[in-house]
């Protein structure tokens, strides 16, 4: 969903056969609190990562919500 973030994407037609399943998977990966967390870590600089992780969490959540909205999966 990083390449195709909406039906207007120039790559939509190329990937349209897998988009519905990708959107379903994206929804299932949403946390109990309605956010998405990074699926990576730095493996060091723990204090800095704790802060950066929260910023990434906000970015990912906004991006995923906008993607879901553009495909009509949610109404904001």
mmJSON file of the N, C-alpha and C atoms, coordinates in Angstrom:
{"data_MODEL":{"atom_site":{
"group_PDB":["ATOM","ATOM","ATOM","ATOM","ATOM","ATOM","ATOM","ATOM","ATOM","ATOM","ATOM","ATOM","ATOM","ATOM","ATOM","ATOM","ATOM","ATOM","ATOM","ATOM","ATOM","ATOM","ATOM","ATOM","ATOM","ATOM","ATOM","ATOM","ATOM","ATOM","ATOM","ATOM","ATOM","ATOM","ATOM","ATOM","ATOM","ATOM","ATOM","ATOM","ATOM","ATOM","ATOM","ATOM","ATOM","ATOM","ATOM","ATOM","ATOM","ATOM","ATOM","ATOM","ATOM","ATOM","ATOM","ATOM","ATOM","ATOM","ATOM","ATOM","ATOM","ATOM","ATOM","ATOM","ATOM","ATOM","ATOM","ATOM","ATOM","ATOM","ATOM","ATOM","ATOM","ATOM","ATOM","ATOM","ATOM","ATOM","ATOM","ATOM","ATOM","ATOM","ATOM","ATOM","ATOM","ATOM","ATOM","ATOM","ATOM","ATOM","ATOM","ATOM","ATOM","ATOM","ATOM","ATOM","ATOM","ATOM","ATOM","ATOM","ATOM","ATOM","ATOM","ATOM","ATOM","ATOM","ATOM","ATOM","ATOM","ATOM","ATOM","ATOM","ATOM","ATOM","ATOM","ATOM","ATOM","ATOM","ATOM","ATOM","ATOM","ATOM","ATOM","ATOM","ATOM","ATOM","ATOM","ATOM","ATOM","ATOM","ATOM","ATOM","ATOM","ATOM","ATOM","ATOM","ATOM","ATOM","ATOM","ATOM","ATOM","ATOM","ATOM","ATOM","ATOM","ATOM","ATOM","ATOM","ATOM","ATOM","ATOM","ATOM","ATOM","ATOM","ATOM","ATOM","ATOM","ATOM","ATOM","ATOM","ATOM","ATOM","ATOM","ATOM","ATOM","ATOM","ATOM","ATOM","ATOM","ATOM","ATOM","ATOM","ATOM","ATOM","ATOM","ATOM","ATOM","ATOM","ATOM","ATOM","ATOM","ATOM","ATOM","ATOM","ATOM","ATOM","ATOM","ATOM","ATOM","ATOM","ATOM","ATOM","ATOM","ATOM","ATOM","ATOM","ATOM","ATOM","ATOM","ATOM","ATOM","ATOM","ATOM","ATOM","ATOM","ATOM","ATOM","ATOM","ATOM","ATOM","ATOM","ATOM","ATOM","ATOM","ATOM","ATOM","ATOM","ATOM","ATOM","ATOM","ATOM","ATOM","ATOM","ATOM","ATOM","ATOM","ATOM","ATOM"],
"id":[1,2,3,4,5,6,7,8,9,10,11,12,13,14,15,16,17,18,19,20,21,22,23,24,25,26,27,28,29,30,31,32,33,34,35,36,37,38,39,40,41,42,43,44,45,46,47,48,49,50,51,52,53,54,55,56,57,58,59,60,61,62,63,64,65,66,67,68,69,70,71,72,73,74,75,76,77,78,79,80,81,82,83,84,85,86,87,88,89,90,91,92,93,94,95,96,97,98,99,100,101,102,103,104,105,106,107,108,109,110,111,112,113,114,115,116,117,118,119,120,121,122,123,124,125,126,127,128,129,130,131,132,133,134,135,136,137,138,139,140,141,142,143,144,145,146,147,148,149,150,151,152,153,154,155,156,157,158,159,160,161,162,163,164,165,166,167,168,169,170,171,172,173,174,175,176,177,178,179,180,181,182,183,184,185,186,187,188,189,190,191,192,193,194,195,196,197,198,199,200,201,202,203,204,205,206,207,208,209,210,211,212,213,214,215,216,217,218,219,220,221,222,223,224,225,226,227,228],
"type_symbol":["N","C","C","N","C","C","N","C","C","N","C","C","N","C","C","N","C","C","N","C","C","N","C","C","N","C","C","N","C","C","N","C","C","N","C","C","N","C","C","N","C","C","N","C","C","N","C","C","N","C","C","N","C","C","N","C","C","N","C","C","N","C","C","N","C","C","N","C","C","N","C","C","N","C","C","N","C","C","N","C","C","N","C","C","N","C","C","N","C","C","N","C","C","N","C","C","N","C","C","N","C","C","N","C","C","N","C","C","N","C","C","N","C","C","N","C","C","N","C","C","N","C","C","N","C","C","N","C","C","N","C","C","N","C","C","N","C","C","N","C","C","N","C","C","N","C","C","N","C","C","N","C","C","N","C","C","N","C","C","N","C","C","N","C","C","N","C","C","N","C","C","N","C","C","N","C","C","N","C","C","N","C","C","N","C","C","N","C","C","N","C","C","N","C","C","N","C","C","N","C","C","N","C","C","N","C","C","N","C","C","N","C","C","N","C","C","N","C","C","N","C","C","N","C","C","N","C","C"],
"label_atom_id":["N","CA","C","N","CA","C","N","CA","C","N","CA","C","N","CA","C","N","CA","C","N","CA","C","N","CA","C","N","CA","C","N","CA","C","N","CA","C","N","CA","C","N","CA","C","N","CA","C","N","CA","C","N","CA","C","N","CA","C","N","CA","C","N","CA","C","N","CA","C","N","CA","C","N","CA","C","N","CA","C","N","CA","C","N","CA","C","N","CA","C","N","CA","C","N","CA","C","N","CA","C","N","CA","C","N","CA","C","N","CA","C","N","CA","C","N","CA","C","N","CA","C","N","CA","C","N","CA","C","N","CA","C","N","CA","C","N","CA","C","N","CA","C","N","CA","C","N","CA","C","N","CA","C","N","CA","C","N","CA","C","N","CA","C","N","CA","C","N","CA","C","N","CA","C","N","CA","C","N","CA","C","N","CA","C","N","CA","C","N","CA","C","N","CA","C","N","CA","C","N","CA","C","N","CA","C","N","CA","C","N","CA","C","N","CA","C","N","CA","C","N","CA","C","N","CA","C","N","CA","C","N","CA","C","N","CA","C","N","CA","C","N","CA","C","N","CA","C","N","CA","C","N","CA","C","N","CA","C","N","CA","C","N","CA","C"],
"label_alt_id":[null,null,null,null,null,null,null,null,null,null,null,null,null,null,null,null,null,null,null,null,null,null,null,null,null,null,null,null,null,null,null,null,null,null,null,null,null,null,null,null,null,null,null,null,null,null,null,null,null,null,null,null,null,null,null,null,null,null,null,null,null,null,null,null,null,null,null,null,null,null,null,null,null,null,null,null,null,null,null,null,null,null,null,null,null,null,null,null,null,null,null,null,null,null,null,null,null,null,null,null,null,null,null,null,null,null,null,null,null,null,null,null,null,null,null,null,null,null,null,null,null,null,null,null,null,null,null,null,null,null,null,null,null,null,null,null,null,null,null,null,null,null,null,null,null,null,null,null,null,null,null,null,null,null,null,null,null,null,null,null,null,null,null,null,null,null,null,null,null,null,null,null,null,null,null,null,null,null,null,null,null,null,null,null,null,null,null,null,null,null,null,null,null,null,null,null,null,null,null,null,null,null,null,null,null,null,null,null,null,null,null,null,null,null,null,null,null,null,null,null,null,null,null,null,null,null,null,null],
"label_comp_id":["UNK","UNK","UNK","UNK","UNK","UNK","UNK","UNK","UNK","UNK","UNK","UNK","UNK","UNK","UNK","UNK","UNK","UNK","UNK","UNK","UNK","UNK","UNK","UNK","UNK","UNK","UNK","UNK","UNK","UNK","UNK","UNK","UNK","UNK","UNK","UNK","UNK","UNK","UNK","UNK","UNK","UNK","UNK","UNK","UNK","UNK","UNK","UNK","UNK","UNK","UNK","UNK","UNK","UNK","UNK","UNK","UNK","UNK","UNK","UNK","UNK","UNK","UNK","UNK","UNK","UNK","UNK","UNK","UNK","UNK","UNK","UNK","UNK","UNK","UNK","UNK","UNK","UNK","UNK","UNK","UNK","UNK","UNK","UNK","UNK","UNK","UNK","UNK","UNK","UNK","UNK","UNK","UNK","UNK","UNK","UNK","UNK","UNK","UNK","UNK","UNK","UNK","UNK","UNK","UNK","UNK","UNK","UNK","UNK","UNK","UNK","UNK","UNK","UNK","UNK","UNK","UNK","UNK","UNK","UNK","UNK","UNK","UNK","UNK","UNK","UNK","UNK","UNK","UNK","UNK","UNK","UNK","UNK","UNK","UNK","UNK","UNK","UNK","UNK","UNK","UNK","UNK","UNK","UNK","UNK","UNK","UNK","UNK","UNK","UNK","UNK","UNK","UNK","UNK","UNK","UNK","UNK","UNK","UNK","UNK","UNK","UNK","UNK","UNK","UNK","UNK","UNK","UNK","UNK","UNK","UNK","UNK","UNK","UNK","UNK","UNK","UNK","UNK","UNK","UNK","UNK","UNK","UNK","UNK","UNK","UNK","UNK","UNK","UNK","UNK","UNK","UNK","UNK","UNK","UNK","UNK","UNK","UNK","UNK","UNK","UNK","UNK","UNK","UNK","UNK","UNK","UNK","UNK","UNK","UNK","UNK","UNK","UNK","UNK","UNK","UNK","UNK","UNK","UNK","UNK","UNK","UNK","UNK","UNK","UNK","UNK","UNK","UNK"],
"label_asym_id":["A","A","A","A","A","A","A","A","A","A","A","A","A","A","A","A","A","A","A","A","A","A","A","A","A","A","A","A","A","A","A","A","A","A","A","A","A","A","A","A","A","A","A","A","A","A","A","A","A","A","A","A","A","A","A","A","A","A","A","A","A","A","A","A","A","A","A","A","A","A","A","A","A","A","A","A","A","A","A","A","A","A","A","A","A","A","A","A","A","A","A","A","A","A","A","A","A","A","A","A","A","A","A","A","A","A","A","A","A","A","A","A","A","A","A","A","A","A","A","A","A","A","A","A","A","A","A","A","A","A","A","A","A","A","A","A","A","A","A","A","A","A","A","A","A","A","A","A","A","A","A","A","A","A","A","A","A","A","A","A","A","A","A","A","A","A","A","A","A","A","A","A","A","A","A","A","A","A","A","A","A","A","A","A","A","A","A","A","A","A","A","A","A","A","A","A","A","A","A","A","A","A","A","A","A","A","A","A","A","A","A","A","A","A","A","A","A","A","A","A","A","A","A","A","A","A","A","A"],
"label_entity_id":["1","1","1","1","1","1","1","1","1","1","1","1","1","1","1","1","1","1","1","1","1","1","1","1","1","1","1","1","1","1","1","1","1","1","1","1","1","1","1","1","1","1","1","1","1","1","1","1","1","1","1","1","1","1","1","1","1","1","1","1","1","1","1","1","1","1","1","1","1","1","1","1","1","1","1","1","1","1","1","1","1","1","1","1","1","1","1","1","1","1","1","1","1","1","1","1","1","1","1","1","1","1","1","1","1","1","1","1","1","1","1","1","1","1","1","1","1","1","1","1","1","1","1","1","1","1","1","1","1","1","1","1","1","1","1","1","1","1","1","1","1","1","1","1","1","1","1","1","1","1","1","1","1","1","1","1","1","1","1","1","1","1","1","1","1","1","1","1","1","1","1","1","1","1","1","1","1","1","1","1","1","1","1","1","1","1","1","1","1","1","1","1","1","1","1","1","1","1","1","1","1","1","1","1","1","1","1","1","1","1","1","1","1","1","1","1","1","1","1","1","1","1","1","1","1","1","1","1"],
"label_seq_id":[1,1,1,2,2,2,3,3,3,4,4,4,5,5,5,6,6,6,7,7,7,8,8,8,9,9,9,10,10,10,11,11,11,12,12,12,13,13,13,14,14,14,15,15,15,16,16,16,17,17,17,18,18,18,19,19,19,20,20,20,21,21,21,22,22,22,23,23,23,24,24,24,25,25,25,26,26,26,27,27,27,28,28,28,29,29,29,30,30,30,31,31,31,32,32,32,33,33,33,34,34,34,35,35,35,36,36,36,37,37,37,38,38,38,39,39,39,40,40,40,41,41,41,42,42,42,43,43,43,44,44,44,45,45,45,46,46,46,47,47,47,48,48,48,49,49,49,50,50,50,51,51,51,52,52,52,53,53,53,54,54,54,55,55,55,56,56,56,57,57,57,58,58,58,59,59,59,60,60,60,61,61,61,62,62,62,63,63,63,64,64,64,65,65,65,66,66,66,67,67,67,68,68,68,69,69,69,70,70,70,71,71,71,72,72,72,73,73,73,74,74,74,75,75,75,76,76,76],
"pdbx_PDB_ins_code":[null,null,null,null,null,null,null,null,null,null,null,null,null,null,null,null,null,null,null,null,null,null,null,null,null,null,null,null,null,null,null,null,null,null,null,null,null,null,null,null,null,null,null,null,null,null,null,null,null,null,null,null,null,null,null,null,null,null,null,null,null,null,null,null,null,null,null,null,null,null,null,null,null,null,null,null,null,null,null,null,null,null,null,null,null,null,null,null,null,null,null,null,null,null,null,null,null,null,null,null,null,null,null,null,null,null,null,null,null,null,null,null,null,null,null,null,null,null,null,null,null,null,null,null,null,null,null,null,null,null,null,null,null,null,null,null,null,null,null,null,null,null,null,null,null,null,null,null,null,null,null,null,null,null,null,null,null,null,null,null,null,null,null,null,null,null,null,null,null,null,null,null,null,null,null,null,null,null,null,null,null,null,null,null,null,null,null,null,null,null,null,null,null,null,null,null,null,null,null,null,null,null,null,null,null,null,null,null,null,null,null,null,null,null,null,null,null,null,null,null,null,null,null,null,null,null,null,null],
"Cartn_x":[0.815,0.0,0.864,2.158,3.023,3.109,2.931,3.004,1.653,0.59,-0.762,-1.525,-1.649,-2.334,-3.746,-4.204,-5.562,-5.849,-7.12,-7.496,-6.955,-6.563,-6.04,-4.548,-3.932,-2.507,-2.228,-1.12,-0.787,-0.492,-0.264,0.02,-1.203,-2.349,-3.556,-3.908,-3.966,-4.364,-3.402,-2.132,-1.123,-1.317,-1.805,-1.918,-3.353,-4.335,-5.718,-6.2,-5.591,-6.042,-5.615,-4.663,-4.216,-4.556,-5.102,-5.343,-6.362,-7.447,-8.468,-7.877,-7.074,-6.451,-5.438,-4.709,-3.75,-4.46,-5.597,-6.366,-6.9,-7.372,-7.84,-6.71,-5.531,-4.372,-3.983,-4.052,-3.736,-4.678,-5.945,-6.942,-6.671,-6.334,-6.075,-4.822,-3.878,-2.643,-2.803,-3.966,-4.214,-4.243,-3.619,-3.576,-4.923,-5.041,-6.277,-6.652,-5.649,-5.903,-6.188,-6.292,-6.614,-5.424,-4.217,-3.015,-2.195,-1.213,-0.246,1.125,1.874,3.232,4.229,5.428,6.466,6.732,7.03,7.353,8.865,9.588,11.045,11.489,12.739,13.346,14.79,15.403,16.786,17.747,17.334,18.211,19.265,19.243,20.13,19.547,20.198,19.682,18.236,18.051,16.695,15.864,16.449,15.688,15.26,16.169,15.835,14.805,14.958,13.998,12.602,12.506,11.198,10.466,11.162,10.558,10.271,11.239,11.059,9.934,9.807,8.752,7.374,7.188,5.907,5.642,6.666,6.493,6.158,6.845,6.546,5.136,4.732,3.383,2.338,2.544,1.625,1.631,2.813,2.921,2.235,2.546,1.961,0.45,-0.038,-1.484,-2.181,-1.656,-2.257,-2.228,-1.087,-0.958,-1.942,-2.032,-2.928,-4.396,-4.747,-6.134,-6.486,-5.56,-5.811,-5.944,-5.129,-5.224,-6.563,-6.959,-8.247,-9.405,-9.322,-10.37,-10.422,-9.272,-9.254,-9.839,-9.792,-10.397,-11.811,-12.349,-13.726,-13.905,-12.832,-12.918,-13.326,-13.149,-13.593,-14.1,-14.883,-15.329,-14.736,-14.082,-13.499,-14.256],
"Cartn_y":[-1.184,0.0,1.256,1.103,2.271,2.787,1.912,2.313,2.815,2.165,2.519,2.986,4.3,4.815,5.299,5.021,5.367,4.925,4.893,4.456,5.353,6.579,7.499,7.3,6.407,6.137,5.607,6.029,5.53,4.025,3.441,2.007,1.175,1.817,1.127,-0.07,0.144,-0.944,-2.118,-1.836,-2.889,-3.803,-3.245,-4.005,-4.209,-3.847,-3.871,-5.253,-6.316,-7.66,-8.047,-7.34,-7.662,-6.572,-5.474,-4.341,-4.676,-5.324,-5.639,-6.474,-7.466,-8.296,-7.488,-6.603,-5.756,-4.808,-4.257,-3.382,-4.161,-5.38,-6.23,-6.501,-6.803,-7.068,-5.819,-4.67,-3.416,-3.177,-3.409,-3.239,-4.206,-5.434,-6.426,-6.111,-5.381,-5.03,-3.81,-3.185,-2.027,-2.473,-1.691,-2.015,-1.818,-2.323,-2.191,-0.724,0.136,1.558,2.324,1.62,2.255,2.857,2.452,2.981,1.848,2.238,1.294,1.675,0.69,0.918,0.47,1.025,0.55,-0.935,-1.64,-3.068,-3.276,-2.244,-2.313,-1.621,-1.766,-1.023,-0.729,0.154,0.505,-0.501,-1.163,-2.126,-1.492,-0.186,0.562,1.96,2.775,4.118,4.029,3.194,2.88,4.104,5.05,6.246,7.059,7.26,8.007,7.263,5.928,5.137,5.228,5.249,5.337,6.591,7.697,8.94,8.887,8.403,8.316,7.355,6.283,5.295,5.941,6.817,7.514,8.42,9.078,9.921,9.083,7.959,7.057,6.494,6.194,5.671,6.672,7.946,8.974,9.078,9.06,9.137,7.947,6.753,5.541,5.52,5.912,5.913,6.883,8.088,9.055,8.545,8.026,7.515,6.373,5.445,4.298,4.725,5.661,6.136,6.859,7.644,8.331,7.326,6.275,5.234,4.521,4.13,3.444,4.335,5.615,6.549,6.654,6.734,6.905,5.688,4.525,3.316,3.075,4.012,3.883,2.869,2.511,1.521,2.14,3.467,4.18,5.552,6.15,7.527,8.377,9.441,10.355,11.657],
"Cartn_z":[0.0,0.0,0.0,-0.061,-0.145,-1.576,-2.525,-3.932,-4.419,-4.004,-4.423,-3.194,-3.019,-1.839,-2.144,-3.355,-3.729,-5.152,-5.515,-6.864,-7.968,-7.619,-8.627,-8.888,-8.143,-8.317,-9.724,-10.329,-11.664,-11.679,-10.506,-10.431,-10.04,-9.885,-9.433,-10.322,-11.604,-12.508,-12.444,-12.277,-12.231,-11.017,-9.915,-8.666,-8.199,-9.002,-8.532,-8.095,-8.597,-8.21,-6.791,-6.204,-4.843,-3.831,-4.28,-3.385,-2.309,-2.636,-1.631,-0.49,-0.823,0.211,1.023,0.364,1.076,2.036,1.621,2.506,3.701,3.459,4.563,5.553,5.037,5.9,6.676,6.034,6.702,7.877,7.664,8.731,9.873,9.551,10.596,11.404,10.826,11.531,12.434,12.383,13.233,14.69,15.555,16.973,17.649,18.86,19.631,19.868,19.893,20.127,18.835,17.708,16.438,15.718,16.1,15.467,14.86,14.083,13.522,14.049,14.489,14.969,13.912,13.95,13.022,13.247,12.185,12.307,12.284,12.693,12.766,14.052,14.372,15.484,15.12,15.872,15.608,16.212,17.283,17.921,18.818,18.936,19.828,20.0,20.781,21.082,21.578,22.592,23.055,23.423,24.125,24.525,23.305,22.375,21.16,20.325,20.267,19.488,20.088,21.403,22.049,21.576,21.484,21.003,19.499,18.739,17.284,16.922,17.685,17.421,17.526,18.503,18.648,17.46,16.961,15.786,14.556,14.399,13.285,13.412,14.621,14.864,14.36,14.645,14.163,12.65,12.055,10.597,9.935,10.418,9.821,9.976,11.136,11.369,10.424,10.296,9.38,7.947,7.525,6.156,5.892,6.811,6.61,6.63,7.509,7.529,6.232,5.718,4.447,3.3,3.319,2.29,2.378,3.575,3.746,3.317,3.623,3.207,1.683,1.037,-0.414,-1.143,-0.505,-1.09,-0.581,0.18,0.671,1.767,2.456,3.536,4.861,5.004,6.201,5.791,6.646,6.439,7.554,7.182,8.188,8.202],
"occupancy":[1.0,1.0,1.0,1.0,1.0,1.0,1.0,1.0,1.0,1.0,1.0,1.0,1.0,1.0,1.0,1.0,1.0,1.0,1.0,1.0,1.0,1.0,1.0,1.0,1.0,1.0,1.0,1.0,1.0,1.0,1.0,1.0,1.0,1.0,1.0,1.0,1.0,1.0,1.0,1.0,1.0,1.0,1.0,1.0,1.0,1.0,1.0,1.0,1.0,1.0,1.0,1.0,1.0,1.0,1.0,1.0,1.0,1.0,1.0,1.0,1.0,1.0,1.0,1.0,1.0,1.0,1.0,1.0,1.0,1.0,1.0,1.0,1.0,1.0,1.0,1.0,1.0,1.0,1.0,1.0,1.0,1.0,1.0,1.0,1.0,1.0,1.0,1.0,1.0,1.0,1.0,1.0,1.0,1.0,1.0,1.0,1.0,1.0,1.0,1.0,1.0,1.0,1.0,1.0,1.0,1.0,1.0,1.0,1.0,1.0,1.0,1.0,1.0,1.0,1.0,1.0,1.0,1.0,1.0,1.0,1.0,1.0,1.0,1.0,1.0,1.0,1.0,1.0,1.0,1.0,1.0,1.0,1.0,1.0,1.0,1.0,1.0,1.0,1.0,1.0,1.0,1.0,1.0,1.0,1.0,1.0,1.0,1.0,1.0,1.0,1.0,1.0,1.0,1.0,1.0,1.0,1.0,1.0,1.0,1.0,1.0,1.0,1.0,1.0,1.0,1.0,1.0,1.0,1.0,1.0,1.0,1.0,1.0,1.0,1.0,1.0,1.0,1.0,1.0,1.0,1.0,1.0,1.0,1.0,1.0,1.0,1.0,1.0,1.0,1.0,1.0,1.0,1.0,1.0,1.0,1.0,1.0,1.0,1.0,1.0,1.0,1.0,1.0,1.0,1.0,1.0,1.0,1.0,1.0,1.0,1.0,1.0,1.0,1.0,1.0,1.0,1.0,1.0,1.0,1.0,1.0,1.0,1.0,1.0,1.0,1.0,1.0,1.0],
"B_iso_or_equiv":[0.0,0.0,0.0,0.0,0.0,0.0,0.0,0.0,0.0,0.0,0.0,0.0,0.0,0.0,0.0,0.0,0.0,0.0,0.0,0.0,0.0,0.0,0.0,0.0,0.0,0.0,0.0,0.0,0.0,0.0,0.0,0.0,0.0,0.0,0.0,0.0,0.0,0.0,0.0,0.0,0.0,0.0,0.0,0.0,0.0,0.0,0.0,0.0,0.0,0.0,0.0,0.0,0.0,0.0,0.0,0.0,0.0,0.0,0.0,0.0,0.0,0.0,0.0,0.0,0.0,0.0,0.0,0.0,0.0,0.0,0.0,0.0,0.0,0.0,0.0,0.0,0.0,0.0,0.0,0.0,0.0,0.0,0.0,0.0,0.0,0.0,0.0,0.0,0.0,0.0,0.0,0.0,0.0,0.0,0.0,0.0,0.0,0.0,0.0,0.0,0.0,0.0,0.0,0.0,0.0,0.0,0.0,0.0,0.0,0.0,0.0,0.0,0.0,0.0,0.0,0.0,0.0,0.0,0.0,0.0,0.0,0.0,0.0,0.0,0.0,0.0,0.0,0.0,0.0,0.0,0.0,0.0,0.0,0.0,0.0,0.0,0.0,0.0,0.0,0.0,0.0,0.0,0.0,0.0,0.0,0.0,0.0,0.0,0.0,0.0,0.0,0.0,0.0,0.0,0.0,0.0,0.0,0.0,0.0,0.0,0.0,0.0,0.0,0.0,0.0,0.0,0.0,0.0,0.0,0.0,0.0,0.0,0.0,0.0,0.0,0.0,0.0,0.0,0.0,0.0,0.0,0.0,0.0,0.0,0.0,0.0,0.0,0.0,0.0,0.0,0.0,0.0,0.0,0.0,0.0,0.0,0.0,0.0,0.0,0.0,0.0,0.0,0.0,0.0,0.0,0.0,0.0,0.0,0.0,0.0,0.0,0.0,0.0,0.0,0.0,0.0,0.0,0.0,0.0,0.0,0.0,0.0,0.0,0.0,0.0,0.0,0.0,0.0],
"pdbx_formal_charge":[null,null,null,null,null,null,null,null,null,null,null,null,null,null,null,null,null,null,null,null,null,null,null,null,null,null,null,null,null,null,null,null,null,null,null,null,null,null,null,null,null,null,null,null,null,null,null,null,null,null,null,null,null,null,null,null,null,null,null,null,null,null,null,null,null,null,null,null,null,null,null,null,null,null,null,null,null,null,null,null,null,null,null,null,null,null,null,null,null,null,null,null,null,null,null,null,null,null,null,null,null,null,null,null,null,null,null,null,null,null,null,null,null,null,null,null,null,null,null,null,null,null,null,null,null,null,null,null,null,null,null,null,null,null,null,null,null,null,null,null,null,null,null,null,null,null,null,null,null,null,null,null,null,null,null,null,null,null,null,null,null,null,null,null,null,null,null,null,null,null,null,null,null,null,null,null,null,null,null,null,null,null,null,null,null,null,null,null,null,null,null,null,null,null,null,null,null,null,null,null,null,null,null,null,null,null,null,null,null,null,null,null,null,null,null,null,null,null,null,null,null,null,null,null,null,null,null,null],
"auth_seq_id":[1,1,1,2,2,2,3,3,3,4,4,4,5,5,5,6,6,6,7,7,7,8,8,8,9,9,9,10,10,10,11,11,11,12,12,12,13,13,13,14,14,14,15,15,15,16,16,16,17,17,17,18,18,18,19,19,19,20,20,20,21,21,21,22,22,22,23,23,23,24,24,24,25,25,25,26,26,26,27,27,27,28,28,28,29,29,29,30,30,30,31,31,31,32,32,32,33,33,33,34,34,34,35,35,35,36,36,36,37,37,37,38,38,38,39,39,39,40,40,40,41,41,41,42,42,42,43,43,43,44,44,44,45,45,45,46,46,46,47,47,47,48,48,48,49,49,49,50,50,50,51,51,51,52,52,52,53,53,53,54,54,54,55,55,55,56,56,56,57,57,57,58,58,58,59,59,59,60,60,60,61,61,61,62,62,62,63,63,63,64,64,64,65,65,65,66,66,66,67,67,67,68,68,68,69,69,69,70,70,70,71,71,71,72,72,72,73,73,73,74,74,74,75,75,75,76,76,76],
"auth_comp_id":["UNK","UNK","UNK","UNK","UNK","UNK","UNK","UNK","UNK","UNK","UNK","UNK","UNK","UNK","UNK","UNK","UNK","UNK","UNK","UNK","UNK","UNK","UNK","UNK","UNK","UNK","UNK","UNK","UNK","UNK","UNK","UNK","UNK","UNK","UNK","UNK","UNK","UNK","UNK","UNK","UNK","UNK","UNK","UNK","UNK","UNK","UNK","UNK","UNK","UNK","UNK","UNK","UNK","UNK","UNK","UNK","UNK","UNK","UNK","UNK","UNK","UNK","UNK","UNK","UNK","UNK","UNK","UNK","UNK","UNK","UNK","UNK","UNK","UNK","UNK","UNK","UNK","UNK","UNK","UNK","UNK","UNK","UNK","UNK","UNK","UNK","UNK","UNK","UNK","UNK","UNK","UNK","UNK","UNK","UNK","UNK","UNK","UNK","UNK","UNK","UNK","UNK","UNK","UNK","UNK","UNK","UNK","UNK","UNK","UNK","UNK","UNK","UNK","UNK","UNK","UNK","UNK","UNK","UNK","UNK","UNK","UNK","UNK","UNK","UNK","UNK","UNK","UNK","UNK","UNK","UNK","UNK","UNK","UNK","UNK","UNK","UNK","UNK","UNK","UNK","UNK","UNK","UNK","UNK","UNK","UNK","UNK","UNK","UNK","UNK","UNK","UNK","UNK","UNK","UNK","UNK","UNK","UNK","UNK","UNK","UNK","UNK","UNK","UNK","UNK","UNK","UNK","UNK","UNK","UNK","UNK","UNK","UNK","UNK","UNK","UNK","UNK","UNK","UNK","UNK","UNK","UNK","UNK","UNK","UNK","UNK","UNK","UNK","UNK","UNK","UNK","UNK","UNK","UNK","UNK","UNK","UNK","UNK","UNK","UNK","UNK","UNK","UNK","UNK","UNK","UNK","UNK","UNK","UNK","UNK","UNK","UNK","UNK","UNK","UNK","UNK","UNK","UNK","UNK","UNK","UNK","UNK","UNK","UNK","UNK","UNK","UNK","UNK"],
"auth_asym_id":["A","A","A","A","A","A","A","A","A","A","A","A","A","A","A","A","A","A","A","A","A","A","A","A","A","A","A","A","A","A","A","A","A","A","A","A","A","A","A","A","A","A","A","A","A","A","A","A","A","A","A","A","A","A","A","A","A","A","A","A","A","A","A","A","A","A","A","A","A","A","A","A","A","A","A","A","A","A","A","A","A","A","A","A","A","A","A","A","A","A","A","A","A","A","A","A","A","A","A","A","A","A","A","A","A","A","A","A","A","A","A","A","A","A","A","A","A","A","A","A","A","A","A","A","A","A","A","A","A","A","A","A","A","A","A","A","A","A","A","A","A","A","A","A","A","A","A","A","A","A","A","A","A","A","A","A","A","A","A","A","A","A","A","A","A","A","A","A","A","A","A","A","A","A","A","A","A","A","A","A","A","A","A","A","A","A","A","A","A","A","A","A","A","A","A","A","A","A","A","A","A","A","A","A","A","A","A","A","A","A","A","A","A","A","A","A","A","A","A","A","A","A","A","A","A","A","A","A"],
"auth_atom_id":["N","CA","C","N","CA","C","N","CA","C","N","CA","C","N","CA","C","N","CA","C","N","CA","C","N","CA","C","N","CA","C","N","CA","C","N","CA","C","N","CA","C","N","CA","C","N","CA","C","N","CA","C","N","CA","C","N","CA","C","N","CA","C","N","CA","C","N","CA","C","N","CA","C","N","CA","C","N","CA","C","N","CA","C","N","CA","C","N","CA","C","N","CA","C","N","CA","C","N","CA","C","N","CA","C","N","CA","C","N","CA","C","N","CA","C","N","CA","C","N","CA","C","N","CA","C","N","CA","C","N","CA","C","N","CA","C","N","CA","C","N","CA","C","N","CA","C","N","CA","C","N","CA","C","N","CA","C","N","CA","C","N","CA","C","N","CA","C","N","CA","C","N","CA","C","N","CA","C","N","CA","C","N","CA","C","N","CA","C","N","CA","C","N","CA","C","N","CA","C","N","CA","C","N","CA","C","N","CA","C","N","CA","C","N","CA","C","N","CA","C","N","CA","C","N","CA","C","N","CA","C","N","CA","C","N","CA","C","N","CA","C","N","CA","C","N","CA","C","N","CA","C","N","CA","C","N","CA","C","N","CA","C","N","CA","C"],
"pdbx_PDB_model_num":[1,1,1,1,1,1,1,1,1,1,1,1,1,1,1,1,1,1,1,1,1,1,1,1,1,1,1,1,1,1,1,1,1,1,1,1,1,1,1,1,1,1,1,1,1,1,1,1,1,1,1,1,1,1,1,1,1,1,1,1,1,1,1,1,1,1,1,1,1,1,1,1,1,1,1,1,1,1,1,1,1,1,1,1,1,1,1,1,1,1,1,1,1,1,1,1,1,1,1,1,1,1,1,1,1,1,1,1,1,1,1,1,1,1,1,1,1,1,1,1,1,1,1,1,1,1,1,1,1,1,1,1,1,1,1,1,1,1,1,1,1,1,1,1,1,1,1,1,1,1,1,1,1,1,1,1,1,1,1,1,1,1,1,1,1,1,1,1,1,1,1,1,1,1,1,1,1,1,1,1,1,1,1,1,1,1,1,1,1,1,1,1,1,1,1,1,1,1,1,1,1,1,1,1,1,1,1,1,1,1,1,1,1,1,1,1,1,1,1,1,1,1,1,1,1,1,1,1]
}}}
